[in-house]
């Protein structure tokens, strides 16, 4: 069963709580022909323009504004983006934050976290290593954990992306969403409840939800890809999985080359610089992993922009 607290009504309740602290990010409507595909409607939800450069700021504020935060503050384990979001929210609300990230975190994300004044610990090779270190600190300090994807408040906050998209694109047919631990797609799917086709897009080297759905249970998966710092935990969250089983249409996989091509296409076509994880949803469409019908109204969620400056002009 879907946990009762992660549903459309509770997402609607959390939205006005976090609204003073988040941006209503824009949607740009283009034609698929602009990206070299057969003509057809395409929208891009530019969530990379959110505070801290990523959608995760929504879930961070949902946690900090609805839970009791002790004097020890908050702790987060992250590939980078969640840490930046929690650090930003903590600074805004005057809360101490300690962030654990693995060595694969990009320089841009590490700089973001430090810039927001959080106590940063870099160690281990993958997200799971950061998670273990954060849990040890929680046990010693009494700080509360703000989980990147497997926490009700996190999913509710991310679900407000769906609320905005429905208001901005009321005739939408299909929404493409990149998947890491599943907090974003879980929250969005809980909002739409099947009224829009929600399709997950994952790197070929990190097929967490892709492998779990046909298995009927959460499975461990490889944790590779150029998007590993945002889309490669070893498994999806327990809370999102029953939501995905009911309300996610399916998941497609894309190669790293397709993700890089989508980054380039975003720059060439709309002058948007997205990180690899942020461009992955669009890669699902541009690579042909997801094939839209002629008049199908499709939106790709551009979820993050925390990357170093790249010279796309080759």
C-alpha positions in Angstrom: 0.0 0.0 0.0 1.0 3.6 -0.5 1.7 5.2 2.8 -1.3 7.4 3.6 0.8 10.5 4.2 2.4 10.5 0.8 -0.5 11.4 -1.5 -2.1 14.2 -3.4 -3.8 15.8 -0.4 -0.7 15.9 1.7 1.4 17.3 -1.1 -1.2 20.1 -1.5 -0.9 20.7 2.3 2.9 21.0 2.3 3.0 23.3 -0.7 2.0 26.5 1.0 4.3 25.7 3.9 7.4 25.7 1.7 6.2 28.2 -0.9 7.8 31.3 0.8 11.2 29.5 0.6 11.1 28.0 -2.9 10.9 29.3 -6.5 8.1 28.5 -8.9 10.4 27.3 -11.7 9.6 28.1 -15.3 8.4 25.9 -18.1 9.6 26.5 -21.6 7.5 25.1 -24.5 9.3 24.2 -27.7 8.9 21.8 -30.6 10.6 18.4 -30.7 11.8 19.4 -34.1 14.1 22.0 -32.4 16.0 19.0 -31.0 16.2 17.1 -34.3 13.2 14.9 -33.7 9.9 14.5 -35.6 7.7 17.6 -34.9 5.6 17.5 -31.8 5.0 19.3 -28.5 7.7 19.4 -25.9 8.0 21.2 -22.6 11.0 21.6 -20.4 10.4 22.1 -16.6 13.5 24.0 -15.6 13.9 22.9 -12.0 17.6 23.6 -12.2 16.6 27.2 -11.6 15.5 26.3 -8.1 17.4 27.6 -5.1 20.7 25.6 -4.7 20.4 24.6 -8.4 18.2 21.5 -7.8 14.7 20.3 -7.1 15.9 18.8 -3.8 15.5 22.2 -2.1 11.8 21.5 -1.9 12.2 18.4 0.1 14.8 20.0 2.3 12.5 22.8 3.4 9.6 20.3 3.8 11.8 18.5 6.4 13.1 21.5 8.2 9.8 23.3 8.4 7.7 20.4 9.6 10.0 18.5 12.0 11.4 19.5 15.3 15.1 20.3 14.8 17.3 19.8 17.9 20.1 22.1 18.9 22.5 19.7 17.2 20.8 20.5 13.9 20.4 18.4 10.8 22.5 15.8 9.0 22.4 14.7 5.4 24.2 12.1 3.3 24.3 13.1 -0.3 25.9 12.6 -3.7 26.0 16.4 -3.7 22.7 18.0 -4.7 20.8 16.9 -1.6 23.6 18.2 0.6 23.6 21.6 -1.2 19.8 21.8 -0.8 19.9 20.9 2.9 22.8 23.3 3.5 20.9 26.1 1.8 17.7 25.4 3.7 19.6 25.2 7.0 21.4 28.5 6.4 18.1 30.2 5.5 16.4 29.0 8.7 19.4 29.4 10.9 19.9 25.7 11.6 23.3 23.9 12.0 23.9 21.4 9.2 26.5 18.6 8.7 26.8 17.1 5.2 28.5 13.9 4.3 29.4 13.3 0.6 31.5 10.7 -1.2 34.6 11.5 -3.1 32.8 11.3 -6.5 30.8 14.4 -5.7 31.5 17.1 -8.3 33.6 20.1 -7.4 30.6 22.3 -8.2 28.4 20.6 -5.6 31.1 20.5 -3.0 31.7 24.2 -3.5 27.9 24.9 -3.2 27.7 23.1 0.1 30.7 24.9 1.6 29.4 28.2 0.3 26.2 27.7 2.2 28.2 27.3 5.4 27.6 23.7 6.3 30.1 21.4 8.0 31.2 19.2 5.1 32.7 15.8 5.3 34.1 14.2 2.1 34.8 10.4 2.3 34.2 7.1 0.7 33.6 6.1 -2.9 29.8 6.2 -3.2 26.6 7.6 -1.7 26.2 4.5 0.5 29.5 5.3 2.2 28.4 8.8 3.0 25.1 7.4 4.4 26.9 5.0 6.8 29.1 7.9 8.0 26.1 10.1 8.5 24.3 7.5 10.5 27.3 7.2 12.8 27.3 10.9 13.4 23.6 11.0 14.1 24.1 8.3 16.8 26.8 10.4 18.4 25.4 13.9 18.1 21.6 13.6 18.4 21.1 15.6 15.1 18.2 14.6 12.9 18.6 12.9 9.6 17.2 14.5 6.4 17.2 11.6 4.0 17.8 12.3 0.4 14.8 10.2 -0.9 13.4 7.7 1.7 11.5 10.0 4.0 7.9 11.1 3.9 8.6 14.8 4.1 11.2 14.6 1.3 8.7 12.9 -1.0 6.0 15.4 -0.2 8.3 18.3 -0.9 9.4 16.8 -4.2 5.8 16.1 -5.1 5.2 19.9 -5.3 7.1 19.8 -8.6 4.1 17.8 -9.9 1.7 20.3 -8.5 3.4 23.1 -10.3 3.6 21.2 -13.6 -0.1 20.4 -13.6 -0.9 24.1 -13.1 1.6 25.1 -15.9 0.8 22.3 -18.3 -2.8 21.2 -17.6 -3.1 19.3 -20.9 0.1 17.3 -20.4 0.1 13.6 -21.5 3.6 12.4 -20.4 6.2 13.5 -18.0 9.8 12.1 -18.2 11.7 12.1 -14.8 15.2 11.0 -14.0 15.5 8.4 -11.3 18.1 8.1 -8.6 16.8 7.0 -5.2 13.3 7.8 -6.4 12.2 10.7 -4.2 11.4 12.9 -7.1 9.5 10.5 -9.3 7.8 9.0 -6.2 6.5 12.4 -5.1 5.5 13.4 -8.6 3.7 10.1 -9.2 1.9 10.4 -5.9 0.6 13.8 -7.1 -0.6 12.7 -10.5 -2.0 9.4 -9.4 -1.9 8.0 -13.0 -3.7 11.1 -14.5 -0.4 11.8 -16.4 1.9 9.1 -17.7 5.0 9.3 -15.6 8.0 7.6 -17.2 11.3 7.1 -15.3 14.7 7.6 -17.1 17.8 6.0 -15.6 21.4 5.6 -16.7 22.2 2.1 -18.2 24.8 1.7 -15.5 22.4 2.5 -12.6 19.1 0.7 -13.3 17.7 0.8 -9.8 14.0 1.3 -10.5 14.2 -0.3 -13.9 15.3 -3.6 -12.3 13.0 -3.4 -9.2 9.7 -2.9 -11.0 9.7 -6.2 -12.9 11.1 -8.1 -9.9 8.3 -6.8 -7.8 10.6 -5.8 -5.0 13.5 -3.5 -4.4 16.8 -4.8 -5.6 20.5 -3.8 -5.4 21.8 -2.4 -8.7 25.1 -1.2 -10.1 26.0 2.4 -9.2 27.9 3.7 -12.2 27.4 6.4 -14.9 28.6 9.9 -15.4 25.5 10.9 -13.4 26.6 8.7 -10.4 26.8 11.7 -8.0 23.0 12.2 -8.4 21.4 9.1 -10.0 23.3 6.1 -8.6 22.3 4.9 -5.1 22.3 1.2 -5.0 18.6 0.9 -4.5 15.4 3.0 -4.5 13.6 4.0 -1.3 11.2 1.8 0.5 8.6 4.6 0.7 8.6 5.4 -3.0 8.5 1.9 -4.4 4.8 1.1 -3.8 4.0 4.5 -5.3 6.1 3.6 -8.4 4.4 0.2 -8.7 1.0 1.9 -8.9 1.7 5.1 -10.7 4.9 5.0 -12.7 4.2 3.8 -16.3 7.7 2.3 -16.9 11.4 3.1 -16.8 13.7 3.4 -19.8 17.5 3.3 -19.7 20.0 5.6 -21.5 23.7 5.3 -22.1 26.2 7.9 -20.8 26.7 9.1 -24.3 23.1 9.9 -24.6 23.2 11.9 -21.4 26.1 13.9 -22.6 24.3 14.5 -25.9 21.3 15.8 -24.0 23.5 18.2 -22.1 24.9 19.5 -25.3 21.4 19.7 -26.9 20.0 21.8 -24.0 22.9 24.2 -24.5 22.7 24.4 -28.2 18.9 24.7 -28.4 17.8 26.7 -25.3 21.1 27.8 -23.8 20.5 25.9 -20.6 23.5 24.3 -18.8 22.4 21.1 -17.0 24.4 18.6 -15.0 24.4 15.0 -16.3 21.6 14.0 -13.9 19.6 17.1 -14.8 19.7 16.2 -18.5 18.9 12.5 -18.1 15.1 12.8 -18.5 15.6 14.6 -21.8 18.1 12.0 -22.9 15.3 9.4 -22.7 13.5 11.3 -25.4 16.4 12.4 -27.6 18.0 8.9 -27.6 14.8 7.2 -28.7 14.6 5.1 -25.5 11.2 6.8 -25.1 9.3 7.2 -28.4 6.5 9.8 -28.3 3.4 9.7 -30.5 3.0 12.5 -33.0 0.7 14.7 -31.0 1.7 13.4 -27.5 2.3 16.3 -25.2 5.5 15.5 -23.5 7.5 17.3 -20.7 11.0 16.5 -19.7 12.1 17.6 -16.2 15.5 19.3 -16.2 16.2 18.6 -12.5 19.6 20.1 -11.7 22.3 22.4 -12.9 25.1 22.0 -10.4 28.1 21.5 -12.7 31.3 23.2 -13.4 31.4 25.7 -16.2 31.7 23.8 -19.5 32.6 25.2 -22.8 29.9 23.7 -25.0 31.0 25.8 -28.0 33.2 23.2 -29.8 
